[in-house]
């Protein structure tokens, strides 16, 4: 941006602590702002704007590298903080932190409002947006609506997301609540949470506008963007990596439009913004090769940073002039489609620009808040977290449909094979019966008997081969049925878990209590202001009466002094009662929240235990059932084979018996002849 200060992207390295599985594997050496690591067996040195070891706390990073940026934000400068690294390097931990050690995001939120509170001579208007980008799809993490989110050019420059909720925030606690809800949405939005976060990038945007009291048309505006980038080894980040590399090399052509992620981060990398990147590193150097290769061109990116003037009225006036000019042109030549499309786009930009006033956005925020409550109540805590949940359910349904088709195909093949086995058994029984009948008639030759015996043996071999194929198909079918049952169980468990959520009721009640407290506080403040005005009026009336010569008797003075004394004694008692009630309220609130937390944890444990117990019983039952069925089929097959064998053996014995009888009869005839 012409006339702006030149600022390079700053890149800081942060080595996370070793995991138990990584013990004695750390090969990273830190020396000042340089870092040495073994990549592919070769030691390489990399330079950063700051290097922090595993022992450095997040609070230190915030104090040294992030807190100074807060003053630039309220001065009208855009600021971005990006967590970059491979999956498992600690990006989300750095941004979110824990209760005992808050991350960069909570620290920035609290610090921002502390700076704002110190600027008494300015009016501020803060809005928040929170979205997730995954595979070029956008998800509104604060308001889980089903509408489509579109990336469009902004009348003020840059881009904006049409359909993304922008909620007005009044203080740090409200903003922290929104951030925690959106972050929880990311964690609970999918069954494979780790696989999901590998591919997903979260972008938390705070738009800060300010103006002098009494002026509504011109002021300053800025954006604080906190980015938890997806694992850079994932394909999701390929387009962004290409853009960063091109910017680091000074290329004039940067392919931002290759992905929505690179479009949304165009301001962060290459735009009017002070950008700080935290490169999160694993203790093992080899794991960080992509992080190292990307961090070096990052430091070569130069930005032209300027203060942002918020002049909505001027923008609206310019757009109206452009629309008027283009409308006259289109009226003279309707066939020019490009002018018609340009006119439509300008009208949309004008509508968006008119919605940028504080009053209009306050109305929109109230609308979003109502929609948000409705969506939370309708969908439940596990369904509202993000629309990617729907994609996961669709994927599961597709798996179920695929398994059903596979099951149907295997069932048809198994049915055909079973029919074939039955036919072979019938043929075998028929051949054996024919052989027995022919043998009993004594009209069969040895060659024919041998051929029939060979045919029977071949049929037995074919029957055995068909039976083995049938068993293999049966095992495959059982495997598919088990997978199908598992997918259906998983899908059902998700549906059950998202309904009747006590956590959802708790959130709604908490928000309602907060709203009532806010309304009551406002009502008390209004009443105090009204009382002050009445007192001032009465004081003025008394002074006027004194000026007019009004005098008070000793008795009236005594009564007034007695009333004043009573009020003076009542005031500390009332203040003490109010203070006591506040302390009791705080203790009760803490106790209720702790009980709710313990109840939630215990309930989740019980649900998991019950579900696991059911799964164990079901698995045991299915295994026993399968074993019994297999044993039954085996016994049935063995009995059939035994029956066939015994039948064949019986026929052979009958034939041998007949032959012996014939031989005995022949011997008897021969002996009778000799006797004669």
Protein Blocks (a to p, Z undefined) as FASTA:
>chain_A
ZZiacdddddddddddddfklgokaccdcehjaccddeehiacddddfbdcdfklcfklm
mmmmmmmmmmmmmnopacddddeddehilpmmmmnopmklccfklmmmmmmmmmmmmmmm
bccdddddddddeehiacdfklccfbdcdddddfkgpjddehiacdddfbfklmmmmmmm
mmmmmmmmpfblmlmmmmpccddddddddddehiakbccdddddddddddfkbmklmmmm
mmmmmmmnopabdcfklpmklmmmmmmnopacdddddddddfblklmmmmmmmmmmmmmp
ccddddddddfklmmmmmmmmmmmmmmmmmmmmmlmklmmmmmmmmmmmmmmmmmpmklm
mmmmmmmmmmmmmmmmmnopmlmmpmklmmmmmmmmmmmmmmmmmmmmmmmmmmmmmmmm
mmmmmmmmmmmmmmmmmmmnopacfklmmmmmmmmmmmmmmmmmmmmmmmmmmmmmmmmm
mmmmmmmmmmmmmmmmmgoiaklmmmmmmmmmmmmmmmmmmmmmmmmmmmmmmmmmmmmm
mmmmmmnopacdfklmmmmmmmmmmmmmmmmmmmmmmmmmmmmmmmmmmmmmmmmmmmmm
mmmmmmmmmmmmmmmmmmmmmmmmmmmmmmmmmmmmmmmmmmmmmmmmmmmmmmmmmmmm
mmmmmmmmmmmmmmZZ
